[in-house]
Amino acid sequence: MRKSNFKNLLYLNSSNPNLAVKEVRKILSKSEISDFAIDLSGMNILDAVKVLVLTSSYLYKKQPEEKLKFKFSSGDINNIISVLALKNLEFVA
């Protein structure tokens, strides 16, 4: 994972959603969630939603009060997430 010029924005090493979920879980087990946001802009919208759904569930079991911040290339992803009622995700521009 590499950092960008955006404060605490982390890019995933894999565009494969299954590997990306494993990577995010590993990071969540080592880091404070409030310290970073993940960039899913390199994925298509369906893969990004898959990563968000699976990591949201993992995070909710670990720390139900925390929110996972994420960046995506389009705000359209918020429409999908709102239908799924994933309240512990936060889109950042």
C-alpha positions in Angstrom: 0.0 0.0 0.0 1.3 3.4 -0.9 0.4 6.8 0.5 -0.7 9.7 -1.8 -0.4 13.4 -1.4 -3.9 13.4 0.0 -3.7 13.2 3.8 -3.8 9.5 4.9 -5.2 8.2 1.6 -4.0 4.6 1.0 -4.0 2.9 -2.3 -4.6 -0.9 -2.4 -2.0 -3.0 -4.0 -4.6 -5.2 -5.8 -7.5 -4.5 -8.0 -8.8 -8.0 -7.3 -11.6 -7.5 -4.8 -10.9 -10.7 -2.8 -7.2 -9.7 -2.3 -8.2 -6.1 -1.6 -10.5 -7.3 1.2 -7.7 -9.3 2.7 -5.4 -6.3 2.5 -7.9 -4.0 4.1 -8.6 -6.5 6.9 -4.9 -6.7 7.6 -4.6 -3.0 7.8 -7.7 -2.7 10.1 -6.1 -5.2 12.5 -3.0 -3.1 12.8 -4.2 0.5 12.5 -6.7 2.9 14.0 -9.5 3.2 11.5 -9.7 7.0 11.9 -6.1 7.4 10.7 -6.7 6.7 7.0 -9.0 6.4 4.0 -8.7 3.8 1.3 -8.7 4.6 -2.4 -10.9 2.3 -4.5 -10.6 4.5 -7.7 -8.7 1.8 -9.5 -11.6 -0.7 -9.3 -14.8 -0.9 -11.3 -17.9 0.1 -9.3 -19.0 -3.5 -8.7 -15.7 -4.7 -7.3 -15.4 -1.5 -5.1 -18.9 -2.2 -3.7 -17.9 -5.8 -3.0 -14.8 -4.6 -1.1 -16.9 -2.1 0.9 -19.6 -4.5 1.8 -17.2 -7.1 3.1 -14.9 -4.7 4.9 -17.9 -2.9 6.4 -19.1 -6.1 7.9 -15.7 -6.9 9.2 -15.3 -3.5 10.7 -18.7 -3.5 12.3 -17.9 -6.7 14.2 -14.5 -5.3 15.3 -15.5 -1.7 16.1 -19.2 -0.9 15.5 -18.9 2.8 16.2 -16.1 3.4 13.7 -16.5 4.5 10.1 -14.3 3.4 7.1 -13.5 6.4 4.9 -13.0 5.6 1.2 -12.5 7.4 -2.1 -13.9 6.4 -5.4 -13.8 7.9 -8.9 -17.5 8.5 -9.0 -20.1 9.7 -6.4 -22.5 7.2 -7.9 -21.2 4.6 -5.5 -23.1 6.4 -2.7 -26.4 5.5 -4.4 -25.6 1.8 -4.2 -24.2 2.0 -0.6 -27.3 3.9 0.6 -29.6 1.2 -0.7 -27.5 -1.4 1.3 -27.7 0.7 4.5 -24.0 0.4 5.2 -23.9 3.2 7.9 -20.2 2.7 8.8 -18.8 3.9 5.4 -17.9 7.5 4.6 -17.2 8.7 1.1 -14.4 11.3 0.9 -13.8 13.5 -2.1 
